[in-house]
Amino acid sequence: MPKTLTSVLLLAFSVLLAACNASNVKFSIVSGSENTVLEPIVQEFCSKQGASCTFAYEGSLDIGLGLQKPGGVDQDAVWPASSVWVDLFDSGRKVRNLTSIAQMPVILGVRKSKAAELGWVGRQVFMKDILAAVKDGKLKFLMTSATQSNSGASAYLAMLSSALGGREVIEPGDLDKPDVREAVGTLLQGVERSSGSSGWLADLYVDSVRQGTVYDAMWNYEATLKETNDKLRQMGKEPLYAVYPADGVAVGDSPLGFIDHGRGADVEKFFTDMLAYLQSDAVRKRIADTGRRLPLGGPAIQATAEPDWNFDPGRLVTSIRMPEPAVIRKALDLYQQALRKPSLTALCFDFSGSMEDQGEKQLQAAAQFLFTPEKASEVLVQWTPSDHIFVLPFDSAVRDNFEASGDPAGQSRLLAAVAEQHAGGGTDMYACAEQALQKITATTDLSKYLPAIVIMTDGRTEGSADMFLNQWRNAPVRVPVFGITFGDADKSQLDSLAKATSARVFDGSGDLAGAFRAARGYN
């Protein structure tokens, strides 16, 4: 056989072998919700390689806690919004080749007419201006939980930095200063709705506009505000005006990192090839077109500025310096324990006959998690004395109602009350929702709380939602109704209730306590 032909055949065989190897790769990524818009770009690469790629979307805290587990996360790669969460939780250094894909400042998007009313259009805005608007009752905003989501943590750390006069580094002792606590606590009183997901929060804003409820503002990524305004423009609605706090913002570096589960060199090579693809000029241009800023290095590429809402990804922003991991952890504890807006939560616990045996055991275990401060604080969802909690066990009717503040003694009383309940009877979750709403709306100083109803049930309910929804529409505040489901629960009715009240349903089939923890991030 001629030498040239032999070479061609060997080359063809090697290409075919590489394709076969790639086609055997199954690769999974756990990512922050802000990357949903980038998933199609990754899937295109996977398709070209003949590989199967899957995404799981979780909050920053979930990703961090996964890294903290002995076995680490189950996926082959992590893609949080910021390397802060890897630094904070990856003590075993499981993440390798962590590489920034984009730069995402967290800024404040203010309804344009509201920004004009506040005199913020066309001028620099400082955090003190935002604080003054909140104190005067002229501004409320949406913001993710600082202990669950990177965008909320970023906004919160920028507030702390501003309260310290733009100090280059936040030190542990700074968090004990009364004036700092007062300024940041007052700013956080502006929170009108919270969540554990930046993407979900943006969807909430758009869906609420569609339904006729318009919020003043939202803290979120610069790129997420662009995505939100693109949708608002299509609807013919008013955009959010981009406010870049002049005294500093936190910037997420969107890092993608590899987790070696011992599946062989082919898997790690697939990851490094993926990184190379994402860093190629053509793909960088596509990433920039989404409104994301690109890491330094390579040609300067950015999305087109949109002056009508002050969007400018080429604008220089003052970036705060991220504190050391131990200081961030202390700051997050401070947020959860003292500075966040207090929760007003009504918990409807389903003790109907269908919950007998396993369901009842799961429910009691979830209550143990919720009302044991040491357990809840491990994942930064502990209650505080400023919180107010109602517990309403129900079957075909509400059996009783118990209430307490979130101090340890109050939690202990609620836990004891739940322990006395046993499964039996029919099911009517709507009757419980009605009483829960009555309890919430009768609360004095309602405006100082973030209210929510959480229904934990197997979803097999009697009754109709009509009476509750009529009551809900006439209530003085919009109270979201979250659902938490069991094993083979029927989600349809809970989904309908959550959609009607701008909330969501959490799957508790595999980890009921984890579902409660996730729900707490929204309240």
C-alpha positions as CSV (number, residue, x, y, z in Angstrom):
1,M,0.0,0.0,0.0
2,P,1.4,3.4,-0.9
3,K,2.8,5.4,2.1
4,T,0.5,8.4,1.3
5,L,-2.6,6.3,1.3
6,T,-1.5,4.6,4.6
7,S,-1.2,8.1,6.2
8,V,-4.6,9.1,5.0
9,L,-6.2,5.9,6.3
10,L,-4.4,6.3,9.7
11,L,-5.6,9.9,9.9
12,A,-9.2,8.9,9.1
13,F,-9.0,6.1,11.6
14,S,-7.7,8.5,14.3
15,V,-10.5,11.0,13.6
16,L,-13.1,8.3,13.7
17,L,-11.7,6.9,17.0
18,A,-11.8,10.5,18.5
19,A,-15.4,10.9,17.4
20,C,-16.3,7.5,18.9
21,N,-14.6,8.4,22.2
22,A,-16.3,11.8,22.3
23,S,-19.7,10.2,21.5
24,N,-19.3,8.1,24.7
25,V,-18.8,11.2,26.9
26,K,-21.7,12.0,29.1
27,F,-21.0,15.3,30.8
28,S,-23.1,17.1,33.5
29,I,-22.9,20.7,34.8
30,V,-24.5,22.2,37.9
31,S,-25.0,25.9,37.2
32,G,-26.5,29.1,38.5
33,S,-29.8,30.1,36.8
34,E,-28.2,33.2,35.2
35,N,-26.5,30.8,32.7
36,T,-29.7,29.4,31.1
37,V,-29.1,31.8,28.2
38,L,-25.6,30.3,27.7
39,E,-26.7,26.7,27.8
40,P,-27.5,26.5,24.0
41,I,-24.0,27.6,23.2
42,V,-22.6,24.7,25.4
43,Q,-25.1,22.3,23.9
44,E,-23.9,23.2,20.4
45,F,-20.4,22.2,21.4
46,C,-21.6,19.0,22.9
47,S,-23.5,18.1,19.8
48,K,-20.5,18.8,17.6
49,Q,-18.5,16.4,19.8
50,G,-21.2,13.8,19.7
51,A,-21.5,14.0,23.5
52,S,-24.5,14.2,25.8
53,C,-24.5,17.2,28.2
54,T,-27.0,17.9,30.9
55,F,-27.5,21.0,33.1
56,A,-28.9,21.2,36.6
57,Y,-29.7,24.7,37.9
58,E,-29.2,25.5,41.6
59,G,-28.6,28.5,43.8
60,S,-25.1,29.6,44.7
61,L,-25.5,28.2,48.3
62,D,-26.6,24.8,46.9
63,I,-23.6,24.6,44.7
64,G,-21.3,25.6,47.6
65,L,-22.9,23.1,50.0
66,G,-22.5,20.4,47.4
67,L,-18.8,21.1,47.2
68,Q,-18.6,20.8,51.0
69,K,-20.1,17.3,51.1
70,P,-17.5,14.4,51.4
71,G,-18.2,13.2,47.9
72,G,-18.6,16.7,46.4
73,V,-21.2,17.5,43.8
74,D,-22.5,14.7,41.5
75,Q,-21.8,16.6,38.3
76,D,-18.6,16.8,36.3
77,A,-18.4,20.6,36.4
78,V,-19.6,23.6,38.5
79,W,-20.6,26.9,37.0
80,P,-21.6,29.3,39.8
81,A,-22.0,33.1,39.3
82,S,-18.9,33.8,41.4
83,S,-15.8,32.1,42.5
84,V,-16.6,33.4,46.0
85,W,-18.8,30.3,46.6
86,V,-16.0,28.0,45.6
87,D,-13.6,29.8,47.8
88,L,-16.1,29.7,50.7
89,F,-17.0,26.0,50.6
90,D,-14.5,24.0,48.5
91,S,-12.2,23.3,51.4
92,G,-11.1,20.0,49.9
93,R,-10.1,21.7,46.7
94,K,-12.2,19.5,44.5
95,V,-12.6,22.1,41.8
96,R,-9.9,22.2,39.1
97,N,-9.1,24.5,36.3
98,L,-11.6,27.1,37.5
99,T,-11.9,29.6,34.6
100,S,-13.9,32.9,34.3
101,I,-16.3,32.9,31.4
102,A,-17.9,36.3,31.9
103,Q,-17.9,39.3,34.1
104,M,-21.3,40.3,35.6
105,P,-21.7,43.4,37.8
106,V,-24.8,43.4,40.0
107,I,-26.6,46.7,39.6
108,L,-30.0,48.2,40.3
109,G,-32.6,48.3,37.6
110,V,-35.2,51.0,38.4
111,R,-38.5,51.5,36.5
112,K,-37.6,54.4,34.2
113,S,-40.4,56.6,35.3
114,K,-39.5,56.0,38.9
115,A,-35.8,56.8,38.2
116,A,-36.9,60.0,36.6
117,E,-39.1,60.8,39.6
118,L,-36.1,60.2,41.9
119,G,-33.9,62.5,39.7
120,W,-31.5,59.7,38.9
121,V,-31.7,59.8,35.1
122,G,-28.5,61.1,33.5
123,R,-26.5,61.4,36.8
124,Q,-24.3,59.4,39.1
125,V,-26.2,57.6,41.9
126,F,-24.6,56.6,45.1
127,M,-25.8,54.0,47.6
128,K,-26.7,56.9,50.0
129,D,-29.2,58.1,47.4
130,I,-30.8,54.6,47.3
131,L,-30.8,54.6,51.1
132,A,-32.6,58.0,51.2
133,A,-35.2,56.8,48.7
134,V,-35.9,53.7,50.8
135,K,-36.1,55.7,54.1
136,D,-38.5,58.2,52.5
137,G,-40.8,55.3,51.3
138,K,-40.2,56.2,47.7
139,L,-38.5,53.0,46.6
140,K,-39.0,49.3,47.1
141,F,-37.1,46.6,45.1
142,L,-36.8,42.9,44.3
143,M,-33.6,41.2,45.5
144,T,-32.5,37.6,45.9
145,S,-31.6,36.3,49.3
146,A,-28.0,37.1,50.2
147,T,-27.6,33.7,51.7
148,Q,-29.0,31.7,48.8
149,S,-28.0,33.6,45.6
150,N,-24.9,35.4,44.3
151,S,-26.8,38.4,43.0
152,G,-28.3,39.0,46.5
153,A,-25.0,38.5,48.2
154,S,-23.3,40.8,45.7
155,A,-25.8,43.6,46.3
156,Y,-25.5,43.1,50.1
157,L,-21.7,43.2,50.1
158,A,-21.8,46.4,48.0
159,M,-24.2,47.9,50.6
160,L,-21.7,46.9,53.4
161,S,-18.8,48.4,51.5
162,S,-20.7,51.7,50.9
163,A,-21.7,51.9,54.6
164,L,-17.9,51.6,55.4
165,G,-17.2,54.6,53.2
166,G,-16.0,52.4,50.3
167,R,-13.3,50.8,52.4
168,E,-11.0,48.7,50.1
169,V,-11.3,45.6,52.3
170,I,-14.1,44.7,54.7
171,E,-12.6,43.4,58.0
172,P,-14.4,41.2,60.6
173,G,-14.7,44.0,63.1
174,D,-16.4,46.3,60.6
175,L,-19.5,44.1,60.8
176,D,-20.0,45.0,64.5
177,K,-20.2,48.7,63.9
178,P,-23.7,50.0,64.8
179,D,-23.8,52.7,62.1
180,V,-22.9,50.1,59.4
181,R,-25.6,47.7,60.6
182,E,-28.2,50.5,60.8
183,A,-27.5,51.7,57.2
184,V,-27.5,48.3,55.6
185,G,-30.5,47.1,57.7
186,T,-32.4,50.2,56.5
187,L,-31.5,49.5,52.9
188,L,-32.8,45.9,53.2
189,Q,-36.1,47.2,54.4
190,G,-36.6,48.1,50.8
191,V,-37.0,44.5,49.8
192,E,-40.5,43.8,48.5
193,R,-40.0,40.3,47.2
194,S,-37.1,37.9,47.7
195,S,-36.0,34.6,46.0
196,G,-33.3,32.1,45.9
197,S,-32.7,32.5,42.1
198,S,-31.7,35.5,40.0
199,G,-33.4,34.1,36.9
200,W,-36.6,33.4,38.8
201,L,-36.6,36.9,40.2
202,A,-36.3,38.4,36.7
203,D,-39.2,36.1,35.5
204,L,-41.2,37.3,38.5
205,Y,-40.7,41.0,37.4
206,V,-41.8,40.3,33.8
207,D,-44.7,38.1,34.7
208,S,-45.9,40.6,37.3
209,V,-45.8,43.4,34.6
210,R,-47.8,41.1,32.3
211,Q,-50.4,40.7,35.1
212,G,-50.6,44.4,35.9
213,T,-48.4,44.4,39.1
214,V,-45.4,46.7,38.6
215,Y,-42.5,46.8,41.0
216,D,-40.2,49.8,41.4
217,A,-36.9,48.1,40.9
218,M,-34.8,45.0,41.0
219,W,-31.2,44.2,42.0
220,N,-29.7,41.8,39.4
221,Y,-26.9,41.2,37.0
222,E,-26.4,43.8,34.3
223,A,-26.9,41.1,31.6
224,T,-30.1,39.8,33.3
225,L,-31.5,43.3,33.3
226,K,-30.8,43.4,29.5
227,E,-32.6,40.1,29.1
228,T,-35.5,41.5,31.2
229,N,-35.7,44.7,29.1
230,D,-35.6,42.8,25.9
231,K,-38.8,41.0,27.1
232,L,-40.4,44.2,28.3
233,R,-39.7,45.9,25.0
234,Q,-41.5,43.0,23.1
235,M,-44.4,43.6,25.4
236,G,-44.4,47.3,24.8
237,K,-43.7,48.0,28.5
238,E,-41.5,50.4,30.4
239,P,-37.9,49.4,30.7
240,L,-35.8,49.2,33.9
241,Y,-33.2,52.0,34.0
242,A,-29.7,50.8,34.8
243,V,-28.3,52.4,38.0
244,Y,-24.6,51.6,38.6
245,P,-23.9,52.7,42.2
246,A,-20.9,55.0,41.9
247,D,-19.4,54.0,45.2
248,G,-19.0,50.4,44.1
249,V,-20.6,47.2,42.8
250,A,-19.7,43.5,43.2
251,V,-18.8,41.7,40.0
252,G,-19.4,38.0,39.5
253,D,-16.8,36.2,37.5
254,S,-18.9,33.3,36.2
255,P,-16.3,30.6,36.7
256,L,-16.5,27.1,35.1
257,G,-14.5,24.4,36.9
258,F,-13.9,20.7,36.6
259,I,-14.7,18.0,39.2
260,D,-12.7,14.8,38.7
261,H,-14.9,11.8,39.5
262,G,-12.3,9.3,38.2
263,R,-14.0,8.8,34.9
264,G,-10.9,8.9,32.9
265,A,-8.7,11.3,30.9
266,D,-11.3,11.6,28.1
267,V,-13.8,13.4,30.4
268,E,-11.2,15.9,31.5
269,K,-10.1,16.5,28.0
270,F,-13.7,17.1,27.0
271,F,-13.9,19.8,29.7
272,T,-10.7,21.5,28.5
273,D,-11.9,21.4,24.9
274,M,-15.2,23.0,26.1
275,L,-13.2,25.8,27.8
276,A,-11.2,26.4,24.7
277,Y,-14.5,26.6,22.7
278,L,-16.0,29.1,25.1
279,Q,-12.9,31.2,24.9
280,S,-12.7,31.2,21.1
281,D,-13.3,34.7,19.5
282,A,-16.5,33.6,17.7
283,V,-18.1,32.3,20.9
284,R,-16.8,35.2,23.0
285,K,-18.7,37.5,20.6
286,R,-21.9,35.5,21.1
287,I,-21.5,35.6,24.9
288,A,-20.9,39.3,24.8
289,D,-24.0,39.8,22.7
290,T,-26.1,38.5,25.7
291,G,-24.9,41.6,27.6
292,R,-22.1,39.9,29.6
293,R,-18.7,41.5,29.9
294,L,-15.7,39.3,28.9
295,P,-12.6,38.6,31.0
296,L,-9.5,40.5,30.1
297,G,-7.5,39.0,27.3
298,G,-8.3,38.5,23.6
299,P,-10.0,41.1,21.4
300,A,-12.2,43.7,23.1
301,I,-15.8,42.6,22.4
302,Q,-18.9,44.0,24.0
303,A,-22.6,44.3,23.4
304,T,-24.0,47.5,21.9
305,A,-24.8,50.1,24.5
306,E,-28.5,51.1,24.9
307,P,-28.6,54.7,26.1
308,D,-32.4,54.8,26.5
309,W,-32.1,52.7,29.6
310,N,-28.5,53.5,30.5
311,F,-27.1,50.1,29.6
312,D,-23.4,50.3,28.8
313,P,-21.3,47.1,29.2
314,G,-18.2,49.2,28.2
315,R,-18.7,51.5,31.1
316,L,-16.0,51.4,33.8
317,V,-17.5,50.4,37.1
318,T,-16.0,50.8,40.6
319,S,-15.6,47.1,41.7
320,I,-15.5,46.4,45.4
321,R,-12.9,44.0,46.6
322,M,-14.3,40.7,47.8
323,P,-13.6,40.0,51.5
324,E,-11.8,36.9,52.7
325,P,-14.1,33.8,52.9
326,A,-14.3,33.9,56.7
327,V,-15.5,37.5,56.6
328,I,-18.0,36.7,53.9
329,R,-19.4,33.8,56.1
330,K,-19.7,36.2,59.0
331,A,-21.4,38.8,56.8
332,L,-23.9,36.2,55.6
333,D,-24.6,35.1,59.2
334,L,-25.2,38.8,60.1
335,Y,-27.6,39.2,57.1
336,Q,-29.6,36.1,58.1
337,Q,-29.6,36.8,61.9
338,A,-30.0,40.6,62.1
339,L,-30.1,42.7,58.9
340,R,-32.5,41.0,56.4
341,K,-36.2,42.1,56.3
342,P,-38.1,39.9,58.8
343,S,-40.2,37.0,57.6
344,L,-43.9,36.6,58.3
345,T,-44.6,32.9,57.4
346,A,-47.7,30.8,57.6
347,L,-46.8,27.1,57.4
348,C,-49.7,24.8,56.4
349,F,-48.7,21.2,57.4
350,D,-50.8,18.4,55.8
351,F,-51.7,15.7,58.4
352,S,-54.5,14.1,56.4
353,G,-54.9,10.4,56.2
354,S,-52.9,10.1,53.0
355,M,-49.9,11.3,54.9
356,E,-50.0,8.3,57.3
357,D,-46.7,6.5,58.0
358,Q,-43.9,7.7,55.7
359,G,-45.4,11.1,54.9
360,E,-45.9,11.9,58.6
361,K,-42.3,10.9,59.4
362,Q,-41.0,13.1,56.6
363,L,-43.1,16.0,57.9
364,Q,-41.9,15.6,61.4
365,A,-38.3,15.4,60.2
366,A,-38.8,18.6,58.2
367,A,-40.2,20.4,61.3
368,Q,-37.1,19.2,63.2
369,F,-34.9,20.9,60.6
370,L,-37.0,24.0,60.4
371,F,-37.3,24.6,64.2
372,T,-33.8,23.5,65.4
373,P,-31.6,26.6,65.1
374,E,-28.4,24.7,65.0
375,K,-29.5,22.7,62.0
376,A,-31.1,25.6,60.1
377,S,-28.0,27.8,60.7
378,E,-25.7,25.3,59.0
379,V,-27.3,26.2,55.7
380,L,-28.0,29.9,56.6
381,V,-31.8,29.7,56.8
382,Q,-32.3,30.1,60.5
383,W,-35.1,32.2,62.0
384,T,-34.6,35.3,64.1
385,P,-36.6,36.8,67.0
386,S,-37.8,39.5,64.5
387,D,-39.5,36.8,62.4
388,H,-43.1,35.7,63.0
389,I,-44.3,32.2,62.3
390,F,-47.8,30.6,62.1
391,V,-48.1,26.8,62.0
392,L,-51.5,25.5,60.8
393,P,-51.8,21.7,60.8
394,F,-54.7,20.6,58.6
395,D,-56.7,17.8,57.2
396,S,-60.2,18.5,55.8
397,A,-60.1,21.6,58.0
398,V,-57.5,23.5,60.0
399,R,-57.1,21.6,63.2
400,D,-55.5,24.4,65.2
401,N,-53.1,27.3,64.8
402,F,-50.0,28.0,66.7
403,E,-47.8,31.2,66.5
404,A,-44.5,32.3,67.8
405,S,-41.6,34.6,67.0
406,G,-38.4,33.1,65.6
407,D,-36.5,33.0,68.9
408,P,-35.3,29.6,70.1
409,A,-38.0,29.3,72.8
410,G,-40.7,30.1,70.2
411,Q,-39.3,27.6,67.8
412,S,-39.3,25.0,70.5
413,R,-43.0,25.5,71.2
414,L,-43.8,25.2,67.5
415,L,-41.8,22.0,67.3
416,A,-43.6,20.5,70.3
417,A,-47.0,21.5,68.8
418,V,-46.1,19.7,65.5
419,A,-44.9,16.6,67.3
420,E,-48.4,16.2,68.8
421,Q,-50.0,15.9,65.3
422,H,-50.8,12.6,63.6
423,A,-52.2,11.7,60.2
424,G,-55.9,11.2,59.7
425,G,-58.9,12.6,57.9
426,G,-59.6,14.2,54.6
427,T,-57.6,17.0,52.9
428,D,-58.4,20.6,52.0
429,M,-55.3,22.7,51.5
430,Y,-57.4,25.7,50.4
431,A,-59.1,26.0,53.7
432,C,-55.7,26.2,55.3
433,A,-54.6,28.8,52.8
434,E,-57.6,30.9,53.6
435,Q,-56.9,30.9,57.4
436,A,-53.2,31.5,56.8
437,L,-54.0,34.6,54.7
438,Q,-56.3,35.9,57.4
439,K,-53.6,35.5,60.0
440,I,-51.0,37.3,57.8
441,T,-53.3,40.2,56.9
442,A,-54.4,40.7,60.5
443,T,-50.7,41.2,61.6
444,T,-49.9,44.7,62.8
445,D,-47.0,46.6,61.0
446,L,-47.4,44.3,58.0
447,S,-45.2,46.4,55.8
448,K,-42.1,45.6,57.9
449,Y,-42.3,41.9,57.0
450,L,-41.8,39.7,53.9
451,P,-45.0,37.6,54.0
452,A,-45.5,34.1,52.6
453,I,-47.7,31.0,52.9
454,V,-46.0,27.6,52.5
455,I,-48.1,24.5,52.0
456,M,-46.6,21.1,52.5
457,T,-48.8,18.4,51.1
458,D,-49.0,15.3,49.0
459,G,-51.2,17.4,46.6
460,R,-54.3,15.3,46.8
461,T,-56.8,17.9,48.0
462,E,-60.5,18.4,48.1
463,G,-62.2,21.8,47.8
464,S,-61.8,24.6,45.4
465,A,-59.3,27.5,45.1
466,D,-61.9,30.0,44.0
467,M,-62.8,31.4,47.5
468,F,-59.2,31.6,48.5
469,L,-58.1,33.4,45.3
470,N,-61.0,35.9,45.7
471,Q,-59.8,36.6,49.2
472,W,-56.2,36.8,48.0
473,R,-57.0,39.4,45.3
474,N,-58.7,41.6,47.9
475,A,-55.9,41.4,50.4
476,P,-53.9,44.6,51.2
477,V,-50.6,42.8,50.2
478,R,-49.8,40.2,47.6
479,V,-48.8,37.1,49.6
480,P,-47.1,34.3,47.5
481,V,-48.2,30.8,48.2
482,F,-45.3,28.3,47.9
483,G,-45.8,24.5,47.7
484,I,-43.6,21.7,48.9
485,T,-44.4,18.2,47.7
486,F,-43.9,14.7,48.8
487,G,-42.8,11.5,46.9
488,D,-45.5,10.9,44.3
489,A,-47.5,14.1,44.9
490,D,-49.9,15.5,42.4
491,K,-48.4,18.9,41.7
492,S,-51.1,20.3,39.4
493,Q,-53.2,22.1,42.1
494,L,-50.1,23.4,43.9
495,D,-48.7,24.6,40.6
496,S,-51.9,26.5,39.8
497,L,-52.0,28.1,43.2
498,A,-48.3,29.1,42.9
499,K,-48.7,30.5,39.5
500,A,-51.7,32.6,40.5
501,T,-49.8,34.1,43.4
502,S,-46.4,34.6,41.7
503,A,-44.7,31.8,43.7
504,R,-43.3,28.4,42.9
505,V,-43.4,24.7,44.0
506,F,-40.4,22.8,45.4
507,D,-40.0,19.1,45.0
508,G,-39.5,17.5,48.4
509,S,-39.6,13.9,47.1
510,G,-35.9,13.3,47.6
511,D,-35.0,15.8,50.3
512,L,-37.9,17.4,52.2
513,A,-35.7,19.4,54.6
514,G,-33.7,20.6,51.5
515,A,-37.0,21.7,49.8
516,F,-37.9,23.7,53.0
517,R,-34.5,25.3,53.0
518,A,-34.9,26.3,49.3
519,A,-38.3,27.8,50.1
520,R,-36.9,29.8,53.0
521,G,-34.7,31.6,50.4
522,Y,-37.9,33.1,49.0
523,N,-39.0,34.5,52.3
